[in-house]
């Protein structure tokens, strides 16, 4: 520049040379806050164009062994009751499946992502939880979600129109869903002009010292969830929400800001639940076997803990247990409940668990691993026998229950007919979710549960939603008949819900079941089992002896 010998370049032509100019390209971002300080930020006219224009390779990644794509976020939010919550969230791409879980859109392929918020409390069916999200494998459009046990869920029942949003021009669209208020895919909930989509251009974010160019977009929505049969069950909910996403290349959400409120009244006077000032920040990811920042699986594991259940077992004295034919563990079982007359009922028994009765047992044209449980009352009289059938790869195939001294008529149990699982190592505080369908063995002999007495069951098939989580390494103490025991164990938490259907396929509403269970393992198998379900308030198995 002729008037300033220290300057040779003025990128933005504003008369200030680059050496003196703190915004060389004149795009409003200071040079030390600009990912490309000599190239003005290009803001395309539509969201699709914006996503396509984002630079690749903005994060300094390192190659890793082949693994599933995953992301780790930190989240803060202010609840409507005034509490502030801070937690982590892991998002894992599990794979692909044809159609949605309810059988809709079966000719389309969907990506399935497990979203796991972890609030850091004791492991339970509420923390950490697992939600599965479904996006179209081609368009990337969102089609719905559910938590493991379908306590909350929603799906788009028809093919969606792909909307491209124009810069600073909000687009109003309809909202169509099925959910627990209205499960009818033929007449789904329709909220006209309920959602406003927006695209606000680009921004540059500082992500732990990395300047990342992102597209800014989101939606605002107001929805009414009301039952379609006039029963007000579940109670109506009216929702207001706003979401703003900051998205980098590969559709990687770097930051998200949200508010979400639920109201019991249509006027939305006082929220009954929800949050505001929600901020979700990227902390690390693994995509296409390239990693950045904190490992979504490993970084959440505290020092001294193990990443997987298998690693924990290997650390125990004696290592991981592999059952051999003839291995037997014995247990004292105690359980209690209040019956229908509000009377306290308690049962005690001795269980003899044959951990491998036959490793090549022929069952329903399959060669399976057979386990057997022999239950006797404390006076030594036989109580019942159960047979457990396990596939050679470890999958659960079914259970048969028999009355004393008889292995002919099956009195309770089921056989697995189909399983959908995303089996992988049981990672620390990451639920492993499985869905199974099962059928009755023999409706002419089965009489079901303790509650049913000798009444034959009317169910013919069922579904079970099951989640198992590695809960960590512990030291437990327990007592049997005054004898004190202590064991170093690896714990697995599991929770399941089951639904039953009659011969016509109609759901039997009075037969929905749930079960919560904590299993503590050492190098000889289960040491202690703590269980509760819809029949028994408490049930505890304490190991008393082992022959191996």
C-alpha positions in Angstrom: 0.0 0.0 0.0 1.6 3.3 -1.1 0.9 5.2 2.1 2.0 2.5 4.5 5.2 0.6 3.7 4.4 -2.0 6.4 1.3 -3.1 4.5 1.2 -5.1 1.2 -2.4 -6.5 1.3 -5.9 -5.3 2.1 -8.1 -8.4 1.6 -11.5 -6.7 2.2 -10.6 -3.4 0.5 -11.6 -1.3 3.5 -8.4 0.8 3.3 -6.9 -0.9 6.3 -4.0 -3.2 5.5 -4.1 -6.7 6.8 -1.3 -6.2 9.4 -3.4 -3.5 11.1 -6.8 -4.9 10.3 -8.2 -7.2 12.9 -10.9 -8.5 10.5 -9.0 -9.0 7.2 -11.8 -10.5 5.2 -14.5 -8.0 6.6 -17.0 -10.7 7.4 -17.6 -9.5 11.0 -15.4 -12.2 12.7 -12.1 -11.0 14.2 -9.1 -12.8 12.7 -8.5 -14.8 15.9 -12.1 -15.9 15.9 -12.3 -16.8 12.2 -11.6 -20.2 10.8 -10.6 -18.7 7.5 -9.5 -15.1 8.2 -8.6 -14.3 4.6 -11.8 -15.6 3.1 -15.1 -14.0 4.0 -17.8 -16.3 5.4 -20.0 -17.4 2.6 -23.7 -17.6 3.6 -25.7 -19.6 1.0 -29.4 -18.9 0.4 -30.8 -22.2 1.6 -30.1 -24.6 4.4 -29.3 -27.5 2.0 -26.8 -25.3 0.2 -25.3 -24.2 3.5 -24.7 -27.8 4.7 -23.1 -28.6 1.3 -20.8 -25.6 1.5 -19.3 -26.4 4.9 -15.6 -27.2 4.9 -14.5 -30.8 5.6 -11.8 -31.8 8.1 -12.3 -28.9 10.5 -11.5 -31.1 13.5 -8.0 -32.6 14.1 -8.9 -36.3 14.2 -6.8 -39.4 14.8 -7.5 -42.8 13.2 -8.9 -45.5 15.5 -9.8 -49.2 15.2 -13.1 -50.0 13.5 -16.0 -49.0 15.8 -19.5 -47.6 15.6 -19.9 -43.9 15.0 -20.6 -42.2 18.3 -20.7 -38.7 19.9 -20.4 -37.3 23.4 -22.1 -34.2 24.6 -22.3 -32.2 27.9 -25.7 -30.8 28.7 -27.0 -28.2 31.1 -30.6 -27.2 31.5 -32.9 -25.3 34.0 -35.9 -27.3 35.0 -39.3 -25.6 35.4 -39.1 -26.2 39.2 -35.9 -24.1 39.4 -33.4 -27.0 39.5 -30.3 -26.9 37.3 -29.3 -30.2 35.8 -25.9 -31.1 34.3 -25.3 -34.4 32.6 -23.6 -36.2 29.8 -25.2 -37.7 26.7 -23.8 -40.4 24.5 -25.2 -40.9 21.0 -24.3 -44.2 19.2 -25.2 -45.1 15.6 -26.3 -48.7 16.2 -27.0 -49.6 12.5 -29.8 -49.8 10.0 -33.2 -51.6 9.9 -36.1 -51.9 7.5 -39.1 -50.0 8.6 -40.1 -48.4 11.9 -40.5 -50.6 15.0 -44.3 -50.6 14.7 -44.2 -52.0 11.2 -44.8 -48.8 9.4 -42.9 -47.7 6.3 -41.4 -51.2 6.0 -40.0 -50.5 2.5 -37.7 -47.8 3.8 -34.3 -48.1 5.5 -33.7 -46.2 8.7 -30.6 -45.4 10.7 -31.0 -46.3 14.4 -29.2 -44.2 16.9 -29.2 -44.9 20.7 -29.2 -41.7 22.8 -28.2 -42.2 26.4 -28.5 -39.3 28.9 -26.6 -40.2 32.1 -27.3 -38.1 35.2 -24.7 -40.0 37.3 -27.1 -41.6 39.8 -27.5 -45.2 40.9 -28.1 -47.4 37.9 -31.8 -48.0 37.4 -34.5 -48.0 34.7 -34.4 -44.2 34.9 -30.6 -43.5 34.9 -29.0 -44.0 32.5 -31.8 -44.4 30.0 -31.7 -45.3 26.4 -33.8 -43.7 23.6 -33.7 -45.0 20.1 -34.1 -42.5 17.3 -34.9 -43.3 13.6 -33.8 -41.2 10.6 -34.3 -42.0 7.0 -31.0 -43.5 5.6 -31.3 -41.6 2.3 -32.8 -38.2 3.2 -31.6 -38.0 6.8 -35.1 -36.9 7.9 -36.2 -37.6 11.4 -39.1 -40.2 11.8 -39.4 -40.7 15.5 -38.1 -42.1 18.7 -39.0 -44.2 21.8 -37.3 -45.0 25.1 -36.4 -48.6 25.7 -39.7 -49.5 27.4 -42.0 -47.2 25.3 -42.8 -45.0 28.3 -42.7 -42.1 25.8 -42.6 -42.4 22.1 -43.7 -40.8 18.8 -43.5 -41.7 15.1 -44.2 -40.1 11.8 -46.5 -42.7 10.1 -46.3 -41.4 6.5 -43.5 -40.4 4.2 -42.4 -36.8 4.9 -41.9 -34.0 2.4 -38.3 -32.8 2.5 -38.3 -29.0 3.1 -35.4 -26.8 2.1 -35.6 -23.6 4.2 -34.6 -20.2 2.8 -32.3 -17.8 4.7 -34.3 -15.7 7.2 -37.6 -16.9 5.7 -39.5 -19.1 8.3 -41.4 -22.0 6.8 -44.6 -23.1 8.5 -45.4 -26.9 8.2 -48.0 -29.3 9.7 -47.2 -31.8 12.4 -48.4 -35.4 12.1 -47.6 -38.1 14.7 -48.7 -41.3 16.3 -48.0 -41.6 20.0 -49.4 -43.0 23.2 -52.3 -40.6 23.1 -53.2 -41.8 19.6 -51.8 -45.0 18.3 -53.9 -45.1 15.1 -51.7 -44.8 12.1 -54.7 -44.5 9.9 -55.9 -41.3 11.8 -52.7 -39.9 13.3 -52.6 -36.7 15.4 -52.6 -33.8 13.1 -51.6 -30.3 14.3 -52.0 -27.8 11.4 -49.2 -25.2 10.9 -47.8 -26.4 14.2 -44.1 -26.2 13.4 -42.0 -23.3 12.1 -38.6 -24.2 10.5 -35.9 -21.6 10.2 -32.4 -21.1 8.8 -30.4 -18.2 10.1 -27.2 -18.5 8.1 -23.7 -19.4 9.3 -21.6 -18.9 12.4 -18.1 -19.8 13.6 -17.9 -21.5 17.0 -14.9 -22.1 19.2 -15.0 -25.7 20.2 -12.2 -26.3 22.7 -9.8 -24.1 20.7 -10.9 -25.3 17.3 -12.8 -22.8 15.2 -15.6 -24.5 13.4 -17.9 -23.2 10.7 -21.5 -24.2 11.2 -25.0 -23.7 9.8 -27.6 -22.3 12.1 -31.1 -23.8 11.9 -33.9 -25.1 14.0 -37.6 -25.1 14.7 -40.4 -23.8 16.9 -43.4 -25.8 17.7 -46.7 -25.9 19.5 -48.4 -29.2 19.8 -51.6 -30.7 21.4 -51.4 -34.4 22.4 -54.9 -35.5 23.2 -56.3 -39.0 23.3 -58.5 -40.0 20.3 -61.2 -41.9 22.2 -62.5 -39.2 24.6 -61.3 -41.0 27.8 -58.6 -38.5 28.7 -56.2 -41.4 29.3 -53.5 -40.5 29.2 -54.2 -36.9 30.3 -53.9 -34.3 27.5 -50.5 -32.5 27.2 -49.9 -29.2 25.4 -46.3 -28.6 24.4 -44.2 -25.6 23.3 -40.6 -26.0 22.2 -37.8 -24.3 20.4 -34.6 -25.8 19.1 -31.6 -24.1 17.5 -28.8 -26.4 16.1 -25.3 -25.4 15.1 -24.3 -28.1 12.5 -20.9 -28.8 11.0 -20.1 -31.0 8.0 -21.2 -34.6 8.1 -24.4 -33.3 9.8 -22.5 -33.1 13.1 -24.4 -31.1 15.6 -21.7 -29.1 17.5 -24.1 -27.2 19.7 -27.8 -27.2 20.4 -29.9 -24.7 22.3 -33.5 -25.7 23.4 -36.5 -24.9 25.5 -39.3 -27.4 26.1 -42.4 -27.0 28.2 -45.4 -29.3 28.9 -48.7 -27.9 30.1 -51.9 -29.5 31.3 -54.1 -26.7 29.9 -54.5 -25.5 26.3 -53.9 -21.9 27.4 -50.4 -23.0 28.6 -50.5 -21.0 31.8 -48.3 -23.0 34.2 -45.9 -25.7 32.9 -46.1 -29.1 34.6 -42.7 -30.2 33.4 -40.0 -29.0 31.1 -36.8 -27.0 30.8 -35.3 -23.8 29.4 -31.7 -22.5 28.8 -30.8 -26.0 27.5 -27.3 -26.0 26.0 -25.8 -29.2 24.5 -22.0 -29.0 23.7 -19.9 -31.4 21.7 -17.1 -33.0 23.7 -15.9 -35.7 21.3 -16.8 -38.1 18.6 -15.8 -41.0 16.5 -17.0 -40.9 12.9 -15.8 -43.2 10.0 -13.1 -44.6 12.4 -11.6 -41.1 13.1 -11.8 -39.7 16.6 -11.7 -36.2 18.1 -11.8 -35.0 21.7 -13.1 -37.2 24.4 -13.9 -40.8 23.6 -17.7 -41.2 23.9 -17.3 -44.7 25.5 -14.0 -44.5 27.4 -13.9 -40.9 28.8 -17.0 -41.5 30.9 -15.5 -44.3 32.9 -14.0 -43.2 36.3 -10.5 -44.0 37.2 -10.1 -47.6 38.6 -13.3 -48.8 36.9 -13.5 -51.0 33.8 -14.9 -50.1 30.4 -16.8 -53.3 29.9 -18.4 -56.1 31.9 -16.0 -58.6 30.3 -12.9 -56.6 31.4 -14.3 -56.5 34.9 -14.7 -60.3 35.0 -11.2 -60.8 33.7 -9.9 -58.7 36.6 -11.4 -60.9 39.3 -9.4 -63.6 41.0 -9.9 -66.7 38.9 -10.9 -64.6 35.8 -14.0 -64.9 33.7 -16.2 -67.9 34.4 -17.0 -70.4 31.6 -19.4 -73.1 32.7 -18.4 -76.7 32.4 -20.8 -79.7 32.4 -21.6 -80.6 36.0 -21.0 -77.2 37.5 -23.5 -76.4 40.2 -24.1 -73.3 42.3 -26.5 -73.4 45.3 -28.5 -70.4 46.6 -30.9 -69.5 49.4 -33.8 -67.6 47.9 -36.1 -65.3 49.9 -38.9 -63.3 48.5 -41.9 -61.3 49.9 -45.0 -59.4 48.9 -48.4 -58.2 50.1 -51.2 -60.3 48.6 -54.6 -59.1 47.4 -55.9 -59.2 51.0 -53.0 -56.9 52.2 -51.5 -59.9 54.0 -47.7 -60.1 54.1 -46.4 -63.3 52.3 -42.8 -64.5 52.5 -41.2 -67.6 50.8 -37.9 -69.2 51.3 -36.3 -72.0 49.3 -33.0 -73.6 48.3 -32.1 -73.3 44.6 -29.6 -75.7 43.0 -28.6 -74.2 39.6 -26.9 -76.7 37.2 -25.0 -74.2 35.1 -24.5 -76.6 32.2 -26.5 -79.7 32.3 -26.0 -80.5 28.6 -24.0 -78.5 26.1 -25.6 -80.1 23.0 -29.2 -80.5 24.1 -31.7 -81.1 21.2 -34.6 -78.6 21.5 -36.9 -77.5 18.7 -34.6 -78.8 16.0 -31.7 -76.9 17.6 -28.6 -77.9 19.5 -28.6 -75.7 22.6 -26.9 -75.3 26.0 -29.2 -76.6 28.7 -29.2 -75.1 32.2 -31.5 -76.5 35.0 -32.7 -75.0 38.3 -34.0 -77.4 41.0 -36.0 -75.6 43.8 -36.7 -77.3 47.1 -38.5 -75.9 50.2 -36.5 -75.6 53.4 -37.9 -78.9 54.6 -36.3 -80.6 51.6 -39.5 -81.3 49.6 -39.4 -80.6 45.9 -41.0 -77.3 44.7 -40.4 -76.9 41.0 -37.8 -77.3 38.2 -36.9 -74.9 35.4 -35.1 -75.5 32.2 -33.2 -72.7 30.5 -32.3 -73.0 26.8 -29.3 -71.0 25.6 -28.1 -70.7 22.0 -24.4 -71.7 21.4 -23.7 -67.9 20.9 -25.2 -67.1 24.3 -28.6 -65.8 23.1 -31.6 -66.6 25.3 -34.0 -69.1 23.6 -36.6 -70.0 26.2 -37.6 -71.3 29.6 -39.8 -74.3 30.7 -41.2 -74.7 34.1 -42.3 -78.0 35.7 -44.1 -79.1 38.8 -42.3 -81.5 41.3 -41.3 -84.9 40.0 -42.5 -84.2 36.5 -40.8 -83.1 33.3 -43.6 -83.9 30.9 -46.3 -81.2 31.2 -44.8 -77.6 30.9 -46.6 -75.5 33.4 -45.0 -72.1 32.6 -42.5 -70.6 30.2 -42.1 -69.4 26.7 -39.9 -69.8 23.6 -38.2 -66.9 21.8 -39.4 -66.7 18.2 -37.6 -63.5 17.1 -34.9 -61.2 18.5 -33.8 -57.7 17.5 -30.6 -56.8 19.4 -27.7 -54.5 18.8 -25.4 -56.8 20.7 -22.0 -55.4 21.6 -19.9 -55.3 24.7 -21.8 -54.2 27.8 -20.1 -50.8 28.3 -20.1 -49.0 31.6 -23.4 -47.2 32.1 -24.4 -47.7 28.4 -27.7 -49.8 28.3 -27.6 -52.7 25.9 -31.1 -52.9 24.4 -32.9 -56.1 23.1 -36.4 -56.6 21.8 -37.8 -60.2 21.6 -41.0 -61.9 20.6 -42.0 -65.2 22.2 -44.7 -67.8 22.1 -46.3 -70.1 24.6 -45.2 -73.8 24.7 -48.4 -75.6 25.4 -51.7 -73.7 26.2 -53.3 -76.9 27.2 -51.0 -77.3 30.2 -49.6 -73.9 31.2 -51.2 -72.1 34.0 -49.0 -69.1 34.4 -48.0 -67.2 37.5 -48.5 -67.4 41.2 -51.5 -65.1 40.9 -53.3 -67.3 38.4 -53.3 -70.4 40.5 -54.3 -73.4 38.5 -56.1 -71.3 35.8 -54.9 -72.0 32.3 -53.5 -68.9 30.6 -55.2 -67.3 27.7 -52.1 -65.7 26.1 -50.4 -67.2 23.1 -47.6 -64.8 22.2 -45.7 -61.9 23.7 -43.1 -59.2 23.4 -40.4 -58.3 25.8 -38.4 -55.0 25.9 -35.1 -55.7 27.8 -32.2 -53.5 28.7 -29.0 -54.5 30.5 -26.3 -52.2 31.8 -22.8 -52.9 33.3 -23.0 -51.1 36.6 -19.4 -51.4 37.8 -17.1 -53.4 40.1 -18.3 -53.7 43.8 -17.7 -55.5 47.1 -20.8 -57.0 48.6 -21.6 -58.5 52.0 -24.5 -60.9 52.7 -25.8 -63.3 55.4 -27.3 -66.8 55.1 -28.4 -68.6 58.3 -25.9 -66.5 60.3 -23.0 -67.2 58.0 -21.3 -64.0 56.7 -20.1 -63.8 53.2 -18.1 -61.2 51.3 -17.4 -61.1 47.5 -15.7 -58.9 45.0 -18.2 -58.8 42.1 -19.0 -57.3 38.7 -22.6 -56.0 38.6 -25.2 -56.1 35.8 -28.4 -54.2 36.1 -31.4 -55.2 33.9 -34.9 -54.1 33.5 -37.7 -55.5 31.3 -41.3 -55.0 30.4 -43.4 -57.7 28.7 -46.7 -57.6 26.9 -49.0 -60.6 26.1 -51.4 -61.2 23.3 -54.3 -63.7 22.9 -54.8 -66.1 19.9 -56.3 -63.3 17.8 -53.3 -61.0 18.5 -55.3 -58.7 20.9 -53.1 -57.3 23.7 -54.1 -58.5 27.2 -53.9 -55.3 29.2 -54.1 -57.1 32.5 -50.9 -59.1 31.8 -48.3 -56.3 31.3 -45.3 -57.3 33.4 -42.1 -55.6 34.5 -39.0 -56.9 36.3 -36.0 -55.1 37.8 -32.8 -57.1 38.6 -29.2 -56.7 39.8 -26.9 -59.7 39.2 -23.5 -59.7 41.0 -20.9 -62.0 39.4 -17.6 -63.4 40.5 -15.3 -66.0 38.8 -17.8 -68.8 39.6 -21.0 -67.2 38.3 -23.7 -65.3 40.0 -23.1 -64.6 43.7 -26.2 -62.6 44.4 -29.4 -61.8 42.5 -31.7 -59.0 43.7 -35.0 -58.8 42.0 -38.4 -57.1 42.1 -41.3 -57.4 39.7 -45.1 -56.9 39.4 -45.7 -60.0 41.5 -43.0 -59.9 44.2 -41.8 -56.8 46.0 -38.4 -58.2 46.8 -36.6 -61.4 45.8 -33.0 -62.2 46.8 -30.8 -65.1 45.9 -27.6 -65.5 48.0 -25.1 -68.1 47.0 -24.3 -70.6 49.7 -22.0 -73.1 47.9 -20.4 -74.0 44.6 -18.8 -77.3 43.4 -16.3 -75.8 41.0 
